[in-house]
Amino acid sequence: MLVYVDLEFYKNQYLLGRAPKIPDVDFPYWAMLASGEIRQRTFQRVEALEVIPEEVGMCCCELAEKLYSVDAARDENGMILQSYGNDGETGTYKTDELSEAGICRSVAGIVRKWLVNTGLMYCGVGR
């Protein structure tokens, strides 16, 4: 599977000196998952290109960070804890923006933000 970005692109072009959200050792995994999301939403058009556009790389980095942050927010049961009180051992779990539907909307928004003007998301018949 083709991964659209590497750690060097993530650090030098996307972050531009900011601190990385994804640890170096974990980045290839999250970049692979993000590349899969882009592949699906662009109908595998990126693979046909000789040079991967910078927008695809930026999209892949932002998606990787989003997917990583969602995974990091989950507890051992896969639920996302929003708040916790130890007075009666209570917890509130977040169900809206980090629900499967919320994550799907976020991913679609990120892909649309970066790739809508590239022609890669065109749903019609290619020439």
QUIGISUL-V564450 format. One record per residue. N is the residue number from 0. RES is the residue in three letters. SS is DSSP state (a for helix, b for strand, c for the rest). Layout:
BEGIN
N/RES/SS
N/RES/SS
END
This chain:
BEGIN
0/MET/c
1/LEU/c
2/VAL/c
3/TYR/c
4/VAL/c
5/ASP/c
6/LEU/a
7/GLU/a
8/PHE/a
9/TYR/a
10/LYS/a
11/ASN/a
12/GLN/a
13/TYR/a
14/LEU/a
15/LEU/c
16/GLY/c
17/ARG/c
18/ALA/c
19/PRO/c
20/LYS/c
21/ILE/c
22/PRO/c
23/ASP/a
24/VAL/a
25/ASP/a
26/PHE/a
27/PRO/a
28/TYR/a
29/TRP/a
30/ALA/a
31/MET/a
32/LEU/a
33/ALA/a
34/SER/a
35/GLY/a
36/GLU/a
37/ILE/a
38/ARG/a
39/GLN/a
40/ARG/a
41/THR/c
42/PHE/c
43/GLN/c
44/ARG/c
45/VAL/a
46/GLU/a
47/ALA/a
48/LEU/c
49/GLU/c
50/VAL/c
51/ILE/c
52/PRO/c
53/GLU/a
54/GLU/a
55/VAL/a
56/GLY/a
57/MET/a
58/CYS/a
59/CYS/a
60/CYS/a
61/GLU/a
62/LEU/a
63/ALA/a
64/GLU/a
65/LYS/a
66/LEU/a
67/TYR/a
68/SER/a
69/VAL/a
70/ASP/a
71/ALA/a
72/ALA/a
73/ARG/b
74/ASP/c
75/GLU/c
76/ASN/c
77/GLY/c
78/MET/c
79/ILE/b
80/LEU/b
81/GLN/b
82/SER/b
83/TYR/b
84/GLY/b
85/ASN/c
86/ASP/c
87/GLY/c
88/GLU/c
89/THR/b
90/GLY/b
91/THR/b
92/TYR/b
93/LYS/c
94/THR/c
95/ASP/c
96/GLU/c
97/LEU/c
98/SER/c
99/GLU/a
100/ALA/a
101/GLY/a
102/ILE/a
103/CYS/a
104/ARG/a
105/SER/a
106/VAL/a
107/ALA/a
108/GLY/a
109/ILE/a
110/VAL/a
111/ARG/a
112/LYS/a
113/TRP/a
114/LEU/a
115/VAL/c
116/ASN/c
117/THR/c
118/GLY/c
119/LEU/c
120/MET/c
121/TYR/c
122/CYS/c
123/GLY/c
124/VAL/c
125/GLY/c
126/ARG/c
END
